[in-house]
Amino acid sequence: MQTKVKTVEELRPLLAILRAAGKKIVFTNGCFDLIHTGHTRYLAIARSFGDILVVAVNSDASVSTIKGEKRPINSQQERAEALAALESVDFVTIFSEPDPYKVISALQPDVLVKGGDWPIEKIIGRDVVEARGGKVVNVPFVEGQSTTGIIDKILQKYAKMGS
């Protein structure tokens, strides 16, 4: 699984070779803090839009900025390894920037996929992908599945145990 986790610099030539062989490269990104069925279903759908799925994972510092100081629960390396273990995921990379624009620009995916909470016109990197003739897609969320929801359930159960 570790072989699936690559830097952007390692991925660029690999993706160029795969693209030259006629493979369609799909890209998505996110925090992926506690992997759940919402994630696995989303990633399987994302993968269905092409041949190779690259997942960019927010760094620990980036997750803290986005989700608050108590997150992430799992380190960036643990999150990358868990994603790499999924059959639908071909490569994982970690990024530290506030958004994935730099990674998308470097990797030049053919398809960019985001969750349904992102209207297509606001998806970061859309301009890069569409400029190459690529496609941008948003995929609906799986109802009732979120990392925040899982954390809340755990805290509620723990509170009941303590009383």
C-alpha positions, -999 to +999 in steps of 0.1 A: +000+000+000+029+024+007+038+022-030+004+039-037+014+069-016+035+093-037+046+129-038+033+152-065+068+151-080+067+113-081+031+112-096+037+136-125+058+113-146+038+082-137+005+099-147+021+112-179+030+076-189-005+063-180-021+091-199+001+084-229-011+048-227-047+061-230-057+060-194-081+086-181-069+102-148-095+111-122-087+134-092-104+141-059-093+155-026-104+158+010-095+154+046-107+117+049-101+118+086-121+087+097-128+065+067-165+055+065-190+042+040-197+077+027-160+079+017-158+044+002-189+049-019-178+083-030-144+071-040-158+041-059-181+065-079-152+089-085-131+060-099-159+050-122-153+082-142-119+070-154-091+045-152-068+059-125-080+075-093-057+099-075-067+111-041-051+142-026-053+143+012-051+175+032-021+176+055-026+176+093-021+214+095-046+219+066-073+198+083-068+217+116-074+250+097-105+236+079-121+215+107-108+230+139-079+224+164-093+190+176-089+175+141-076+155+125-081+124+146-057+104+124-024+117+111-019+124+074+002+093+070-024+071+086-051+087+065-030+082+033-023+046+042-060+038+048-070+054+015-042+035-003-057+002+010-089+008-009-093-010-042-108+020-059-078+042-051-047+040-073-026+068-058-026+090-028-007+122-023-006+147+006-009+184+002-003+213+026-018+242+008-052+256+018-068+242-013-058+216-040-053+241-069-015+237-070-018+199-070-045+199-097-023+222-118+007+200-114-011+167-121-035+179-149-063+153-143-088+145-170-117+144-145-121+163-113-146+150-088-159+167-056-188+160-032-223+174-038-218+203-014-196+219-041-215+235-069-196+228-101-189+265-107-171+268-073-150+236-076-113+246-072-093+236-102-122+235-125-105+260-148-074+239-151-093+207-160-117+223-184-089+242-202-076+207-212-110+196-223-116+176-191-147+171-171-157+183-136-183+163-117-199+166-083-211+134-066-240+134-041-232+127-005-243+095+012-270+106+037-262+102+074-225+095+067-199+120+079-168+121+101-183+148+123-214+126+127-193+097+138-174+118+163-207+131+177-220+095+181-189+085+199-191+115+223-228+109+230-222+072+238-192+081+260-212+107+278-239+082+285-214+057+298-200+083+322-233+091+337 
